[in-house]
Amino acid sequence: MSSIVTWTRQHRLVAFFGLAFAVSWWVWPFHALGLAPTAFFPCGPLVAALVVIGVTEGRPGYRTLGARMVRWRVGRRWWAVAIGTPLAVLAVAAAANVVVWGAPAPVPADMAWGALAVGLAVRFVNPLDGPLGEEPGWRGYALPQLQTTRSPLVAGLVLGGFAALWHLPLVVTGQLAANGLVVTFAITLVYVWLFNRTGGSVLMTMVFHIAQGLGHAALGFAGADAARMDLLTGALWCAIAVGVIVLDRGAWRVAPVSAVAEPPAEPVLR
């Protein structure tokens, strides 16, 4: 057992990424054979983070992750960025779809505000959904580990590659648009920027993820118009990723201390 702990402590990111893919992908072959209703479990990064932290750090690591997940004192501006940016992308893409390409004016889904609020709240606590299933792992654990020895830009590029590849089953099964891997890579850089600029707040990345997940389906687009929306929103996210790198260069040189992992003072043996 101690040899497993030692190896994991020495290869934390290898262990994390390997476990994240294993937990999320193990059902994919069974789905391909028609033996499972889903090809993918979004909770892989969350499970991987909890397991690797438990093996290598124990309670101090859980406290650090927990603190990042409830870090809400980041300033009103960043709350506006986390909520407003995904909604602005959706609005601009919808306007272009209607005005430039002549798609029918969107008709938002008829949903009571109470039901919408409940749905959004559930996304905060449902580990089988993207926000909770991904953010504590990708941003709460892997990114701080990557930033201990890498610049935020290099860390973001590495994390973007892994996060994009991790979504592959969704593309293969048609649950994610064909351009989804490229968009995932690009938007990961936006997540990295938001995480670092908010002092390592996983809560802000979860809010961002939930707002992003509202999606154009809620606007009533269908068929070719919905496919065009995928392309438009994807192009906008790629442009925003380039924008935050070019316009906020200081954010990509050195990560704030609060967004960088600290190795445990001594081994945690089990």
Buried (B, 14 or more C-beta within 10 A) or exposed (E): EEEEBEEBBEBBBEBBBEBBBEBBBEBBEEBEEEEBEBBBBBBBBBBBBBBBBBBBBBEEBBEBBEBBBEBEEBEEEBBEBBBBBBEBBBEEBBEBBBEEEEBEEBEEEEEEEEEEEEEBEEBBEBBEBBBBBBBBBBBBBBBBBBBBEBBBBEBBBBBBBBBBEBBBBBBBBEEBBEBBBBBBBBBBBBBBBBBBBBBBBBBBBBBBBBBBBBBBEBBBBEEEBBBBBBBBBBBBBBEBBEEBBEEEEEBBEEBBEBBBBEEBEEEBEE
